[in-house]
Amino acid sequence: MVSIEGRFTNASDLKVGIVVARFNDLVTSKLLNGCLDCLKRHGIDTCESSSQLDIAWVPGSLELPLVAQSLARTGRYEVLITLGAVIRGDTPHFDVVINESSKGISSVSRETGIPIIFGVLTTDNMQQALERAGVKSNLGWTYALEALEMGSLMKELN
Ligand code: INI
């Protein structure tokens, strides 16, 4: 029997790309901070001159799939993380944004073979989003852990 699994140590050989939505920046910048903190503590060089990490900014979560696709196609990254915050408003726009964003990100991941972590919070209000972006816990940390696991797993499989 072969047991195949990702790891959380020796991440110094992984190249990571992060795509962050500016919409609801109060939330997404906190998710990014959590994400960077976790990556740094697992051996990824997160300094400005890092050759192991790139960060791209997009206007909103709807734009995450296109830019993730562009980064994935460069072949430079073992794993990508998308960060966004979709917060329910008074119009159906919320549903359009979250549906297109989630479907787009999954399909780009399957089409390119690059794991893409879906780090888009979907909440009913700003309070719930902030609680998940550091006020209680920071899901950015969790998304980074999932990226380490999937990046190393796919590296082993390929
Ligand atoms: N983008 C988000 O990331 N979160 C939202 O809650 C949101 N809402 O609700 O409108 C949102 N809209 C912008 C959208 O992602 C695009 O940037 C915009 O439609 C331009 O294409």
Backbone and ligand atoms as CSV (ligand in chain L), in Angstrom:
chain,resi,resn,atom,element,x,y,z
A,1,MET,N,N,0.843,-1.198,0.000
A,1,MET,CA,C,0.000,0.000,0.000
A,1,MET,C,C,0.877,1.246,0.000
A,2,VAL,N,N,0.516,2.210,-0.812
A,2,VAL,CA,C,1.243,3.469,-0.823
A,2,VAL,C,C,0.368,4.526,-0.144
A,3,SER,N,N,0.943,5.198,0.816
A,3,SER,CA,C,0.193,6.275,1.466
A,3,SER,C,C,0.729,7.605,0.938
A,4,ILE,N,N,-0.146,8.366,0.353
A,4,ILE,CA,C,0.291,9.644,-0.242
A,4,ILE,C,C,-0.375,10.780,0.515
A,5,GLU,N,N,0.436,11.665,1.037
A,5,GLU,CA,C,-0.164,12.814,1.736
A,5,GLU,C,C,0.753,14.021,1.674
A,6,GLY,N,N,0.158,15.202,1.838
A,6,GLY,CA,C,0.930,16.432,1.840
A,6,GLY,C,C,1.608,16.617,3.186
A,7,ARG,N,N,2.524,17.584,3.252
A,7,ARG,CA,C,3.217,17.839,4.516
A,7,ARG,C,C,3.209,19.336,4.821
A,8,PHE,N,N,3.545,19.626,6.062
A,8,PHE,CA,C,3.508,21.022,6.517
A,8,PHE,C,C,4.901,21.534,6.891
A,9,THR,N,N,5.889,20.666,6.712
A,9,THR,CA,C,7.267,21.060,7.035
A,9,THR,C,C,8.075,21.157,5.747
A,10,ASN,N,N,9.278,21.703,5.847
A,10,ASN,CA,C,10.170,21.852,4.687
A,10,ASN,C,C,9.477,22.502,3.493
A,11,ALA,N,N,8.769,23.582,3.776
A,11,ALA,CA,C,8.041,24.257,2.692
A,11,ALA,C,C,8.960,25.153,1.874
A,12,SER,N,N,10.261,25.129,2.190
A,12,SER,CA,C,11.168,26.066,1.532
A,12,SER,C,C,11.330,25.781,0.035
A,13,ASP,N,N,10.825,24.622,-0.429
A,13,ASP,CA,C,10.933,24.339,-1.867
A,13,ASP,C,C,9.635,24.637,-2.629
A,14,LEU,N,N,8.660,25.224,-1.941
A,14,LEU,CA,C,7.378,25.510,-2.609
A,14,LEU,C,C,7.329,26.943,-3.109
A,15,LYS,N,N,6.755,27.145,-4.276
A,15,LYS,CA,C,6.535,28.505,-4.753
A,15,LYS,C,C,5.019,28.777,-4.715
A,16,VAL,N,N,4.665,29.849,-4.043
A,16,VAL,CA,C,3.252,30.139,-3.760
A,16,VAL,C,C,2.830,31.467,-4.401
A,17,GLY,N,N,1.642,31.483,-4.982
A,17,GLY,CA,C,1.066,32.728,-5.493
A,17,GLY,C,C,-0.234,33.012,-4.738
A,18,ILE,N,N,-0.435,34.268,-4.387
A,18,ILE,CA,C,-1.676,34.646,-3.693
A,18,ILE,C,C,-2.393,35.694,-4.538
A,19,VAL,N,N,-3.704,35.525,-4.731
A,19,VAL,CA,C,-4.508,36.536,-5.415
A,19,VAL,C,C,-5.518,37.069,-4.394
A,20,VAL,N,N,-5.512,38.387,-4.183
A,20,VAL,CA,C,-6.364,38.993,-3.156
A,20,VAL,C,C,-7.329,39.990,-3.773
A,21,ALA,N,N,-8.597,39.918,-3.355
A,21,ALA,CA,C,-9.601,40.891,-3.813
A,21,ALA,C,C,-9.554,42.130,-2.919
A,22,ARG,N,N,-9.610,43.305,-3.567
A,22,ARG,CA,C,-9.615,44.553,-2.782
A,22,ARG,C,C,-10.997,44.865,-2.192
A,23,PHE,N,N,-12.045,44.321,-2.801
A,23,PHE,CA,C,-13.402,44.563,-2.301
A,23,PHE,C,C,-13.471,44.026,-0.867
A,24,ASN,N,N,-14.039,44.808,0.034
A,24,ASN,CA,C,-14.039,44.457,1.468
A,24,ASN,C,C,-12.601,44.294,1.977
A,25,ASP,N,N,-11.771,45.239,1.584
A,25,ASP,CA,C,-10.349,45.228,1.918
A,25,ASP,C,C,-10.080,45.133,3.427
A,26,LEU,N,N,-10.995,45.677,4.218
A,26,LEU,CA,C,-10.834,45.605,5.674
A,26,LEU,C,C,-10.705,44.136,6.106
A,27,VAL,N,N,-11.446,43.273,5.424
A,27,VAL,CA,C,-11.436,41.842,5.734
A,27,VAL,C,C,-10.289,41.129,4.993
A,28,THR,N,N,-10.174,41.398,3.685
A,28,THR,CA,C,-9.213,40.615,2.895
A,28,THR,C,C,-7.761,40.915,3.278
A,29,SER,N,N,-7.487,42.161,3.717
A,29,SER,CA,C,-6.100,42.453,4.123
A,29,SER,C,C,-5.758,41.700,5.414
A,30,LYS,N,N,-6.761,41.477,6.257
A,30,LYS,CA,C,-6.515,40.688,7.483
A,30,LYS,C,C,-6.315,39.214,7.135
A,31,LEU,N,N,-7.085,38.725,6.175
A,31,LEU,CA,C,-6.890,37.331,5.737
A,31,LEU,C,C,-5.473,37.163,5.182
A,32,LEU,N,N,-5.044,38.173,4.395
A,32,LEU,CA,C,-3.698,38.115,3.824
A,32,LEU,C,C,-2.636,38.092,4.930
A,33,ASN,N,N,-2.817,38.924,5.948
A,33,ASN,CA,C,-1.842,38.937,7.058
A,33,ASN,C,C,-1.753,37.575,7.738
A,34,GLY,N,N,-2.911,36.953,7.967
A,34,GLY,CA,C,-2.936,35.627,8.603
A,34,GLY,C,C,-2.226,34.602,7.734
A,35,CYS,N,N,-2.489,34.700,6.451
A,35,CYS,CA,C,-1.903,33.794,5.473
A,35,CYS,C,C,-0.370,33.922,5.463
A,36,LEU,N,N,0.111,35.161,5.412
A,36,LEU,CA,C,1.561,35.402,5.357
A,36,LEU,C,C,2.239,34.943,6.649
A,37,ASP,N,N,1.585,35.175,7.774
A,37,ASP,CA,C,2.142,34.758,9.060
A,37,ASP,C,C,2.350,33.235,9.080
A,38,CYS,N,N,1.345,32.504,8.628
A,38,CYS,CA,C,1.432,31.037,8.614
A,38,CYS,C,C,2.524,30.565,7.642
A,39,LEU,N,N,2.560,31.145,6.444
A,39,LEU,CA,C,3.564,30.724,5.453
A,39,LEU,C,C,4.970,30.960,5.993
A,40,LYS,N,N,5.159,32.144,6.619
A,40,LYS,CA,C,6.478,32.500,7.158
A,40,LYS,C,C,6.912,31.498,8.240
A,41,ARG,N,N,5.980,31.144,9.112
A,41,ARG,CA,C,6.316,30.213,10.200
A,41,ARG,C,C,6.549,28.788,9.723
A,42,HIS,N,N,6.189,28.536,8.445
A,42,HIS,CA,C,6.449,27.202,7.890
A,42,HIS,C,C,7.595,27.232,6.880
A,43,GLY,N,N,8.390,28.287,6.935
A,43,GLY,CA,C,9.633,28.289,6.154
A,43,GLY,C,C,9.573,28.962,4.801
A,44,ILE,N,N,8.442,29.585,4.454
A,44,ILE,CA,C,8.370,30.304,3.166
A,44,ILE,C,C,8.927,31.713,3.365
A,45,ASP,N,N,9.760,32.130,2.427
A,45,ASP,CA,C,10.317,33.484,2.488
A,45,ASP,C,C,9.219,34.469,2.064
A,46,THR,N,N,8.785,35.308,3.004
A,46,THR,CA,C,7.679,36.243,2.698
A,46,THR,C,C,8.155,37.691,2.586
A,47,CYS,N,N,9.468,37.904,2.544
A,47,CYS,CA,C,9.929,39.292,2.474
A,47,CYS,C,C,9.679,39.865,1.067
A,48,GLU,N,N,9.755,41.188,0.948
A,48,GLU,CA,C,9.404,41.879,-0.313
A,48,GLU,C,C,10.179,41.348,-1.515
A,49,SER,N,N,11.441,40.945,-1.265
A,49,SER,CA,C,12.284,40.496,-2.387
A,49,SER,C,C,12.197,38.983,-2.605
A,50,SER,N,N,11.236,38.332,-1.954
A,50,SER,CA,C,11.132,36.873,-2.024
A,50,SER,C,C,10.948,36.364,-3.456
A,51,SER,N,N,11.649,35.265,-3.766
A,51,SER,CA,C,11.440,34.629,-5.070
A,51,SER,C,C,10.510,33.425,-4.893
A,52,GLN,N,N,9.984,33.276,-3.685
A,52,GLN,CA,C,9.127,32.114,-3.383
A,52,GLN,C,C,7.659,32.488,-3.320
A,53,LEU,N,N,7.383,33.781,-3.347
A,53,LEU,CA,C,6.012,34.232,-3.121
A,53,LEU,C,C,5.693,35.458,-3.972
A,54,ASP,N,N,4.544,35.417,-4.662
A,54,ASP,CA,C,4.065,36.590,-5.392
A,54,ASP,C,C,2.625,36.873,-4.946
A,55,ILE,N,N,2.275,38.155,-4.911
A,55,ILE,CA,C,0.917,38.546,-4.501
A,55,ILE,C,C,0.313,39.429,-5.589
A,56,ALA,N,N,-0.870,39.042,-6.090
A,56,ALA,CA,C,-1.564,39.845,-7.102
A,56,ALA,C,C,-2.875,40.355,-6.506
A,57,TRP,N,N,-3.215,41.603,-6.810
A,57,TRP,CA,C,-4.455,42.209,-6.302
A,57,TRP,C,C,-5.462,42.354,-7.434
A,58,VAL,N,N,-6.729,42.071,-7.152
A,58,VAL,CA,C,-7.796,42.238,-8.144
A,58,VAL,C,C,-8.915,43.086,-7.512
A,59,PRO,N,N,-9.801,43.675,-8.345
A,59,PRO,CA,C,-10.849,44.531,-7.768
A,59,PRO,C,C,-11.790,43.787,-6.818
A,60,GLY,N,N,-12.295,42.627,-7.235
A,60,GLY,CA,C,-13.249,41.912,-6.396
A,60,GLY,C,C,-13.138,40.404,-6.609
A,61,SER,N,N,-13.949,39.655,-5.867
A,61,SER,CA,C,-13.863,38.187,-5.923
A,61,SER,C,C,-14.217,37.629,-7.301
A,62,LEU,N,N,-15.023,38.380,-8.051
A,62,LEU,CA,C,-15.382,37.951,-9.410
A,62,LEU,C,C,-14.154,37.866,-10.312
A,63,GLU,N,N,-13.134,38.654,-10.030
A,63,GLU,CA,C,-11.932,38.682,-10.870
A,63,GLU,C,C,-10.887,37.641,-10.426
A,64,LEU,N,N,-11.126,36.976,-9.305
A,64,LEU,CA,C,-10.115,36.020,-8.795
A,64,LEU,C,C,-9.813,34.886,-9.797
A,65,PRO,N,N,-10.849,34.263,-10.431
A,65,PRO,CA,C,-10.542,33.125,-11.311
A,65,PRO,C,C,-9.638,33.488,-12.488
A,66,LEU,N,N,-9.892,34.643,-13.117
A,66,LEU,CA,C,-9.107,35.012,-14.304
A,66,LEU,C,C,-7.627,35.195,-13.959
A,67,VAL,N,N,-7.371,35.894,-12.872
A,67,VAL,CA,C,-5.965,36.161,-12.524
A,67,VAL,C,C,-5.302,34.881,-11.970
A,68,ALA,N,N,-6.078,34.063,-11.267
A,68,ALA,CA,C,-5.533,32.776,-10.809
A,68,ALA,C,C,-5.163,31.921,-12.026
A,69,GLN,N,N,-6.003,31.965,-13.054
A,69,GLN,CA,C,-5.725,31.198,-14.274
A,69,GLN,C,C,-4.428,31.671,-14.930
A,70,SER,N,N,-4.292,32.998,-14.989
A,70,SER,CA,C,-3.103,33.569,-15.602
A,70,SER,C,C,-1.840,33.143,-14.845
A,71,LEU,N,N,-1.889,33.210,-13.519
A,71,LEU,CA,C,-0.722,32.805,-12.715
A,71,LEU,C,C,-0.472,31.305,-12.864
A,72,ALA,N,N,-1.538,30.514,-12.819
A,72,ALA,CA,C,-1.376,29.053,-12.904
A,72,ALA,C,C,-0.698,28.664,-14.215
A,73,ARG,N,N,-1.083,29.357,-15.302
A,73,ARG,CA,C,-0.542,29.003,-16.629
A,73,ARG,C,C,0.935,29.345,-16.792
A,74,THR,N,N,1.480,30.187,-15.919
A,74,THR,CA,C,2.910,30.505,-16.032
A,74,THR,C,C,3.762,29.283,-15.675
A,75,GLY,N,N,3.185,28.345,-14.907
A,75,GLY,CA,C,3.937,27.160,-14.490
A,75,GLY,C,C,4.934,27.461,-13.385
A,76,ARG,N,N,4.866,28.666,-12.817
A,76,ARG,CA,C,5.855,29.055,-11.796
A,76,ARG,C,C,5.469,28.615,-10.383
A,77,TYR,N,N,4.179,28.256,-10.183
A,77,TYR,CA,C,3.700,28.034,-8.809
A,77,TYR,C,C,3.259,26.590,-8.572
A,78,GLU,N,N,3.581,26.086,-7.388
A,78,GLU,CA,C,3.068,24.760,-6.991
A,78,GLU,C,C,1.643,24.880,-6.464
A,79,VAL,N,N,1.326,26.051,-5.914
A,79,VAL,CA,C,0.001,26.244,-5.338
A,79,VAL,C,C,-0.375,27.726,-5.361
A,80,LEU,N,N,-1.676,27.974,-5.493
A,80,LEU,CA,C,-2.189,29.347,-5.445
A,80,LEU,C,C,-3.234,29.440,-4.337
A,81,ILE,N,N,-3.334,30.635,-3.764
A,81,ILE,CA,C,-4.359,30.902,-2.746
A,81,ILE,C,C,-5.169,32.096,-3.232
A,82,THR,N,N,-6.487,31.977,-3.239
A,82,THR,CA,C,-7.324,33.128,-3.580
A,82,THR,C,C,-8.002,33.620,-2.308
A,83,LEU,N,N,-7.978,34.925,-2.095
A,83,LEU,CA,C,-8.571,35.500,-0.891
A,83,LEU,C,C,-9.622,36.540,-1.265
A,84,GLY,N,N,-10.798,36.424,-0.673
A,84,GLY,CA,C,-11.861,37.390,-0.933
A,84,GLY,C,C,-12.861,37.373,0.209
A,85,ALA,N,N,-13.777,38.325,0.185
A,85,ALA,CA,C,-14.838,38.370,1.190
A,85,ALA,C,C,-16.119,38.796,0.489
A,86,VAL,N,N,-17.064,37.884,0.409
A,86,VAL,CA,C,-18.347,38.188,-0.221
A,86,VAL,C,C,-19.384,38.276,0.893
A,87,ILE,N,N,-19.924,39.481,1.067
A,87,ILE,CA,C,-20.815,39.751,2.196
A,87,ILE,C,C,-22.210,40.078,1.663
A,88,ARG,N,N,-23.199,39.374,2.202
A,88,ARG,CA,C,-24.573,39.504,1.705
A,88,ARG,C,C,-25.088,40.944,1.834
A,89,GLY,N,N,-25.657,41.454,0.744
A,89,GLY,CA,C,-26.254,42.794,0.789
A,89,GLY,C,C,-27.749,42.672,0.563
A,90,ASP,N,N,-28.359,43.749,0.052
A,90,ASP,CA,C,-29.809,43.719,-0.144
A,90,ASP,C,C,-30.204,43.245,-1.541
A,91,THR,N,N,-29.207,42.957,-2.384
A,91,THR,CA,C,-29.530,42.564,-3.762
A,91,THR,C,C,-28.957,41.168,-4.049
A,92,PRO,N,N,-29.430,40.550,-5.147
A,92,PRO,CA,C,-28.935,39.206,-5.485
A,92,PRO,C,C,-27.497,39.204,-5.994
A,93,HIS,N,N,-26.862,40.372,-6.061
A,93,HIS,CA,C,-25.498,40.464,-6.571
A,93,HIS,C,C,-24.567,39.506,-5.816
A,94,PHE,N,N,-24.780,39.402,-4.517
A,94,PHE,CA,C,-24.012,38.507,-3.654
A,94,PHE,C,C,-23.936,37.096,-4.244
A,95,ASP,N,N,-25.118,36.566,-4.647
A,95,ASP,CA,C,-25.173,35.188,-5.155
A,95,ASP,C,C,-24.407,35.051,-6.463
A,96,VAL,N,N,-24.528,36.072,-7.308
A,96,VAL,CA,C,-23.814,36.031,-8.591
A,96,VAL,C,C,-22.313,35.981,-8.333
A,97,VAL,N,N,-21.840,36.867,-7.465
A,97,VAL,CA,C,-20.398,36.967,-7.215
A,97,VAL,C,C,-19.869,35.657,-6.624
A,98,ILE,N,N,-20.529,35.130,-5.606
A,98,ILE,CA,C,-19.978,33.938,-4.941
A,98,ILE,C,C,-20.065,32.710,-5.840
A,99,ASN,N,N,-21.169,32.596,-6.602
A,99,ASN,CA,C,-21.299,31.422,-7.490
A,99,ASN,C,C,-20.243,31.432,-8.587
A,100,GLU,N,N,-20.101,32.579,-9.246
A,100,GLU,CA,C,-19.137,32.663,-10.347
A,100,GLU,C,C,-17.711,32.503,-9.847
A,101,SER,N,N,-17.432,33.103,-8.701
A,101,SER,CA,C,-16.083,33.039,-8.163
A,101,SER,C,C,-15.721,31.599,-7.784
A,102,SER,N,N,-16.606,30.926,-7.073
A,102,SER,CA,C,-16.278,29.569,-6.618
A,102,SER,C,C,-16.191,28.604,-7.797
A,103,LYS,N,N,-17.150,28.697,-8.729
A,103,LYS,CA,C,-17.123,27.780,-9.879
A,103,LYS,C,C,-15.890,28.054,-10.730
A,104,GLY,N,N,-15.581,29.349,-10.909
A,104,GLY,CA,C,-14.434,29.726,-11.744
A,104,GLY,C,C,-13.126,29.213,-11.156
A,105,ILE,N,N,-12.964,29.371,-9.856
A,105,ILE,CA,C,-11.713,28.955,-9.219
A,105,ILE,C,C,-11.546,27.431,-9.305
A,106,SER,N,N,-12.627,26.680,-9.045
A,106,SER,CA,C,-12.517,25.210,-9.156
A,106,SER,C,C,-12.192,24.794,-10.570
A,107,SER,N,N,-12.826,25.426,-11.546
A,107,SER,CA,C,-12.582,24.963,-12.908
A,107,SER,C,C,-11.173,25.327,-13.371
A,108,VAL,N,N,-10.647,26.477,-12.936
A,108,VAL,CA,C,-9.260,26.826,-13.302
A,108,VAL,C,C,-8.292,25.813,-12.683
A,109,SER,N,N,-8.568,25.423,-11.459
A,109,SER,CA,C,-7.687,24.476,-10.775
A,109,SER,C,C,-7.649,23.138,-11.524
A,110,ARG,N,N,-8.827,22.653,-11.897
A,110,ARG,CA,C,-8.871,21.367,-12.605
A,110,ARG,C,C,-8.249,21.483,-13.999
A,111,GLU,N,N,-8.525,22.593,-14.675
A,111,GLU,CA,C,-8.037,22.765,-16.052
A,111,GLU,C,C,-6.507,22.879,-16.089
A,112,THR,N,N,-5.912,23.560,-15.105
A,112,THR,CA,C,-4.459,23.781,-15.123
A,112,THR,C,C,-3.694,22.720,-14.331
A,113,GLY,N,N,-4.389,22.001,-13.447
A,113,GLY,CA,C,-3.714,20.998,-12.608
A,113,GLY,C,C,-2.980,21.615,-11.430
A,114,ILE,N,N,-3.163,22.904,-11.214
A,114,ILE,CA,C,-2.518,23.583,-10.076
A,114,ILE,C,C,-3.546,23.709,-8.942
A,115,PRO,N,N,-3.207,23.243,-7.730
A,115,PRO,CA,C,-4.170,23.410,-6.647
A,115,PRO,C,C,-4.391,24.888,-6.336
A,116,ILE,N,N,-5.648,25.252,-6.201
A,116,ILE,CA,C,-5.989,26.644,-5.867
A,116,ILE,C,C,-6.892,26.622,-4.638
A,117,ILE,N,N,-6.395,27.189,-3.564
A,117,ILE,CA,C,-7.160,27.211,-2.325
A,117,ILE,C,C,-8.241,28.285,-2.421
A,118,PHE,N,N,-9.467,27.880,-2.082
A,118,PHE,CA,C,-10.613,28.797,-2.155
A,118,PHE,C,C,-10.742,29.508,-0.809
A,119,GLY,N,N,-10.117,30.670,-0.714
A,119,GLY,CA,C,-10.121,31.418,0.541
A,119,GLY,C,C,-11.062,32.609,0.473
A,120,VAL,N,N,-12.274,32.335,0.012
A,120,VAL,CA,C,-13.255,33.425,-0.094
A,120,VAL,C,C,-14.305,33.248,1.010
A,121,LEU,N,N,-14.336,34.179,1.941
A,121,LEU,CA,C,-15.329,34.125,3.008
A,121,LEU,C,C,-16.692,34.474,2.433
A,122,THR,N,N,-17.716,33.765,2.861
A,122,THR,CA,C,-19.088,34.072,2.436
A,122,THR,C,C,-19.903,34.250,3.711
A,123,THR,N,N,-20.301,35.463,3.982
A,123,THR,CA,C,-20.986,35.713,5.254
A,123,THR,C,C,-22.224,36.589,5.063
A,124,ASP,N,N,-23.064,36.602,6.094
A,124,ASP,CA,C,-24.285,37.413,6.038
A,124,ASP,C,C,-24.011,38.872,6.367
A,125,ASN,N,N,-22.934,39.122,7.116
A,125,ASN,CA,C,-22.639,40.525,7.482
A,125,ASN,C,C,-21.148,40.716,7.769
A,126,MET,N,N,-20.783,41.981,7.914
A,126,MET,CA,C,-19.375,42.342,8.128
A,126,MET,C,C,-18.842,41.758,9.447
A,127,GLN,N,N,-19.680,41.742,10.474
A,127,GLN,CA,C,-19.262,41.216,11.773
A,127,GLN,C,C,-18.795,39.756,11.650
A,128,GLN,N,N,-19.588,38.938,10.954
A,128,GLN,CA,C,-19.215,37.529,10.773
A,128,GLN,C,C,-17.894,37.416,10.000
A,129,ALA,N,N,-17.732,38.290,9.012
A,129,ALA,CA,C,-16.502,38.237,8.208
A,129,ALA,C,C,-15.290,38.598,9.065
A,130,LEU,N,N,-15.423,39.666,9.856
A,130,LEU,CA,C,-14.286,40.103,10.690
A,130,LEU,C,C,-13.930,39.050,11.736
A,131,GLU,N,N,-14.955,38.383,12.264
A,131,GLU,CA,C,-14.682,37.327,13.257
A,131,GLU,C,C,-13.825,36.214,12.671
A,132,ARG,N,N,-13.996,35.979,11.351
A,132,ARG,CA,C,-13.234,34.907,10.680
A,132,ARG,C,C,-11.926,35.414,10.086
A,133,ALA,N,N,-11.689,36.703,10.216
A,133,ALA,CA,C,-10.466,37.290,9.640
A,133,ALA,C,C,-9.562,37.848,10.738
A,134,GLY,N,N,-9.699,37.314,11.934
A,134,GLY,CA,C,-8.759,37.711,12.981
A,134,GLY,C,C,-9.369,38.193,14.270
A,135,VAL,N,N,-10.618,38.681,14.222
A,135,VAL,CA,C,-11.212,39.177,15.467
A,135,VAL,C,C,-11.431,37.997,16.426
A,136,LYS,N,N,-11.859,36.837,15.886
A,136,LYS,CA,C,-11.861,35.600,16.694
A,136,LYS,C,C,-10.699,34.720,16.214
A,137,SER,N,N,-10.874,34.054,15.089
A,137,SER,CA,C,-9.751,33.317,14.507
A,137,SER,C,C,-9.493,33.903,13.120
A,138,ASN,N,N,-8.360,33.517,12.538
A,138,ASN,CA,C,-8.053,34.053,11.213
A,138,ASN,C,C,-7.982,32.901,10.214
A,139,LEU,N,N,-8.998,32.816,9.355
A,139,LEU,CA,C,-9.031,31.719,8.382
A,139,LEU,C,C,-7.914,31.834,7.344
A,140,GLY,N,N,-7.298,33.009,7.258
A,140,GLY,CA,C,-6.148,33.161,6.359
A,140,GLY,C,C,-5.062,32.154,6.728
A,141,TRP,N,N,-4.913,31.909,8.027
A,141,TRP,CA,C,-3.940,30.930,8.527
A,141,TRP,C,C,-4.289,29.533,8.009
A,142,THR,N,N,-5.562,29.198,8.118
A,142,THR,CA,C,-6.027,27.874,7.671
A,142,THR,C,C,-5.828,27.706,6.166
A,143,TYR,N,N,-6.131,28.757,5.404
A,143,TYR,CA,C,-5.969,28.654,3.951
A,143,TYR,C,C,-4.494,28.407,3.603
A,144,ALA,N,N,-3.591,29.053,4.349
A,144,ALA,CA,C,-2.160,28.856,4.076
A,144,ALA,C,C,-1.749,27.407,4.397
A,145,LEU,N,N,-2.273,26.866,5.487
A,145,LEU,CA,C,-1.957,25.465,5.826
A,145,LEU,C,C,-2.454,24.526,4.722
A,146,GLU,N,N,-3.660,24.799,4.235
A,146,GLU,CA,C,-4.218,23.957,3.167
A,146,GLU,C,C,-3.366,24.066,1.900
A,147,ALA,N,N,-2.821,25.270,1.676
A,147,ALA,CA,C,-1.955,25.465,0.502
A,147,ALA,C,C,-0.674,24.637,0.642
A,148,LEU,N,N,-0.084,24.632,1.841
A,148,LEU,CA,C,1.140,23.854,2.054
A,148,LEU,C,C,0.854,22.372,1.813
A,149,GLU,N,N,-0.275,21.913,2.339
A,149,GLU,CA,C,-0.628,20.499,2.193
A,149,GLU,C,C,-0.849,20.139,0.727
A,150,MET,N,N,-1.659,20.939,0.025
A,150,MET,CA,C,-1.975,20.620,-1.368
A,150,MET,C,C,-0.776,20.831,-2.296
A,151,GLY,N,N,0.024,21.872,-2.025
A,151,GLY,CA,C,1.198,22.134,-2.867
A,151,GLY,C,C,2.178,20.980,-2.786
A,152,SER,N,N,2.449,20.508,-1.570
A,152,SER,CA,C,3.422,19.418,-1.415
A,152,SER,C,C,2.843,18.100,-1.912
A,153,LEU,N,N,1.540,17.912,-1.730
A,153,LEU,CA,C,0.898,16.679,-2.216
A,153,LEU,C,C,0.970,16.585,-3.738
A,154,MET,N,N,0.625,17.678,-4.412
A,154,MET,CA,C,0.627,17.654,-5.879
A,154,MET,C,C,2.053,17.527,-6.419
A,155,LYS,N,N,3.011,18.090,-5.683
A,155,LYS,CA,C,4.413,17.991,-6.098
A,155,LYS,C,C,4.847,16.525,-6.046
A,156,GLU,N,N,4.379,15.817,-5.016
A,156,GLU,CA,C,4.731,14.409,-4.877
A,156,GLU,C,C,4.066,13.569,-5.978
A,157,LEU,N,N,2.855,13.940,-6.329
A,157,LEU,CA,C,2.111,13.152,-7.338
A,157,LEU,C,C,2.625,13.365,-8.753
A,158,ASN,N,N,3.192,14.579,-9.016
A,158,ASN,CA,C,3.568,14.894,-10.419
A,158,ASN,C,C,4.978,14.446,-10.775
L,1,INI,N1,N,-16.860,41.565,-4.617
L,1,INI,C1,C,-16.436,40.956,-3.492
L,1,INI,O1,O,-15.290,40.507,-3.426
L,1,INI,N2,N,-17.277,40.841,-2.435
L,1,INI,C2,C,-18.565,41.298,-2.457
L,1,INI,O2,O,-19.280,41.174,-1.432
L,1,INI,C3,C,-19.032,41.940,-3.638
L,1,INI,N3,N,-20.391,42.415,-3.715
L,1,INI,O3,O,-21.216,42.036,-2.858
L,1,INI,O4,O,-20.742,43.177,-4.595
L,1,INI,C4,C,-18.131,42.068,-4.732
L,1,INI,N4,N,-18.520,42.683,-5.873
L,1,INI,C5,C,-17.582,43.137,-6.875
L,1,INI,C6,C,-17.268,42.057,-7.895
L,1,INI,O5,O,-16.452,41.049,-7.325
L,1,INI,C7,C,-16.497,42.630,-9.086
L,1,INI,O6,O,-15.268,43.161,-8.672
L,1,INI,C8,C,-17.275,43.715,-9.831
L,1,INI,O7,O,-18.572,43.279,-10.159
L,1,INI,C9,C,-16.540,44.115,-11.132
L,1,INI,O8,O,-16.433,43.010,-12.031
